[in-house]
């Protein structure tokens, strides 16, 4: 399984994302740049320039027509995937830390940072898909401040107007975006800050990673913890593997502590765990620093990891991976 090394960033990666078909991979980093790559060969298709700060987050709609980015220059930007043009920019008092489209690409939710007297805020914008996309409303459809611990990650669930959030204190919650009220929460989902949140294909369950060295699968309706994967290193990202009973976890010791640790002690591997048995089944090495973000191809044919070292590594699975029968003779489709 030889990785394709994507060298398009000068600083550490913050998030990577496949589009719905899986033929494109979007990457953003602290160097103010968003890149898009062809998945099959790692060729760079283009660059989205215009941000004046760290790009923290990126998401692409189901039709691969629009892409959203959130950055430390306090902007949320709408881009044309095809032309690379910045179609619209929303400005806020603080940095945008997370963006996510809903399942049909008509709405986007974003989290802005708690800084300089401003509270953490969650806003939902209606995306006008008519015309060329430049005619957008500057006002949010819904706006509220989550009470208590600030939100770090968010995503739409399969229930209309309900979003799933992860927080700095380690709690996960469900919010009704119309009223801004907390519908449900689990205060003890994690012991420390929730670093990543990725949904299953049907949005009925999700996986969160945390600095408390664990990743957990939650039911998105009841917030019940279904599975727990405990490691000995802080985790920055976690993802599901479609059509296979695996989850992928990535992390590693903090960058500032890494100078005192060797590569092996830093634990900079992508770790494969069995989704049902909660056992580690394999590791893939390669990065020279903590893994900050992991994304899996929607068809499960490959995965990509982005690290503190500024590299994105795309791993296409070998034939032996597809010939293995984790369910015995059963063929299970997600």
Secondary structure, DSSP 8 states (H G I E B T S, - for coil): --EEEE---SS-EEEEEE-SSSSEEEEEETTS-EEEEETTT--EEEEE---SS-EEEEEE-TTSSEEEEEETTSEEEEEETTT--EEEEEE-SS-EEEEEE-TTSSEEEEEE--BTTB--EEEEEE---STTS----SS-SEEE--SSS-EEEEEE-SSTTEEEEEETTS-EEEEETTT--EEEEETTS-SS-EEEEEE-TTSSEEEEEETTSEEEEEETTT--EEEEEE-SS-EEEEEE-TTSSEEEEEE-S-HHHHTTS-HHHHT--EEEEETTT--EEEEE---SS-EEEEEE-TTSSEEEEEETTS-EEEEE--HHHHH--TTTT-----
